[in-house]
Amino acid sequence: MTEAVQTKQTRQDLASFLSAATTGKPVLAPVAETVLALAAGAVEVAAQIALGPLSPHAKPASGSRNTDGDVQQALDLLTNQIFMDALAKAPVAVAVSEELEAPLELNAGAPLVVAIDPLDGSSNIAVNVSVGTIFSILPAIAGAPSPAAHFYQPGGNQLAAGFIVYGPQTLLLLSVGGPTASFILDPSSGSFVTISEALAIPHDSHEYAINASNYRHWDPGVRAFIDDCIQGELGRIGRNHNMRWVASMVADAYRIFIRGGVFLYPGDQRKGYASGRLRFLYEVSPLAFLVEHAGGAATDGRKRILDIAPGDLHERSPFVFGSSLVVDTITKYHTDPKLAAHSSPLFKSHGLMI
C-alpha cells in the first residue's frame, strides 16, 4: 500500500471529529450539528465559486449594497441564502449576516445563535484570489429582550468559530473550544477531512501583513512599528522583515496559522475608519477565537478581542492577530508613548513611502 493511500485512510472526516470532540459534552451537541450544516453549505458555495465567470451569479446584484456599503454581487446574495437555509435546519434561534441589515429569526427556543460573513472578500473572485466564509457560534441568551441582544456578549463566550477558504483547495479551520483544527474538502467524497487536529501558530515571526498604502492615515504607534520593521536589523526590532498582503483576510489568516506572522487592520484617520473596517461579530471575534486556540494572540491594538462585547450587530473594530510575541510588541507601540513618538532615522521626519 502506498504512503498516499495510507495517509488518506487515516484522515478523519468532520462528522467523526465532531463526534469525538463533543463526547461527554452535551452542551456541544447542537454546536456539532450546526457546524455540519455550515460545512454542507460550504460545499455548495465552493462549487458555485469554482464556476467563476461561468456562474450565472458572477455579476453585481442590481443596485444592491450590503451593511458595509459595498456593492453586492449576485453570488453574495446566493451564498447568504445557502447558509441561511442551512442554519434554518440546525438548532439556531437567530442568525446575523453581513448581507442582512437585521437579525433573521429561525428556530424559536433553539440553544444557539450564529453570526456569519457568508462570502468574505467576494470582490477578489474576479481576479481568482482566495475568498472565504467566517462564522461564530454563540449560546442563545434566555429571555433576551430582542433578537439582536443575543449577540451583545463577549467574544470569549463563543462555543465555536471557524472559517472556510475557497482557493486552490477548499479548507476549513474550526475550534469547538479545543485546539484549532484544519480540514480539506475531499472532492471525491464531498466531505471535509482532517489535515491537522491542533494547529500551532509560531510564537514569533518576521512577517507582517498590512495595507501599506494607508500609511499616511495611520496613528503614530502603527507608523512607528512599521518603520521599525522596515529598518530591519538596523532598527530597534533588530531583524529583517517580510511583508505579505493578499488583501483577502481568510488567505492572510491561513498563512499565519501555517507559518506565523501578524495581520494588522488598524483604525486610521480617514472618515469612517476610526475603528477600522472589519466587523466585530462575524470577522474579528471568530478569527480571534481561532487564533487563541492555536496559541496566538488577537487584540484591537490595545485590548484582547475576546474580552470585548459589541454594542451593535455591525460594529467595526481595529484588529491585530497572529504570533503572540509580535502582537504583544504591537500593543506596546500603541501604549508606550516613547515607542509611538519614535521618528524613524531611516525616513527622517517622514515614514514609509512618504
ABEGO torsion letter per residue (X at the ends): XBAAAAAAAABBBAAAAAAAAABGBAAAAAAAAAAAAAAAAAAAAAAAAAAEAABAABBBBBGBBBAAGBBBBAAAAAAAAAAAAAAAABBBABBBBAABABBBBABBGBABBBBBBABBGAAAAAAGBBBBBBBBBBBBBBGBABAAAAABBBAAABABBBBBBBBABBBBBBBAGBBBBBBBBBAAAGBBBBABABBBBBABBABBBBBAAAAAABBAAAAAAAAAAAAEAABAAGBBBBBBBAGBAAAAAAAAAAAEEBBBBBBBABBGAAAEABBAAAAAAAAAAAAAAAGBBBBAGABBAAABBBABAABBBBBBBEBAAAAAAAAAAAABAAAAABBBAAAEABBBGX
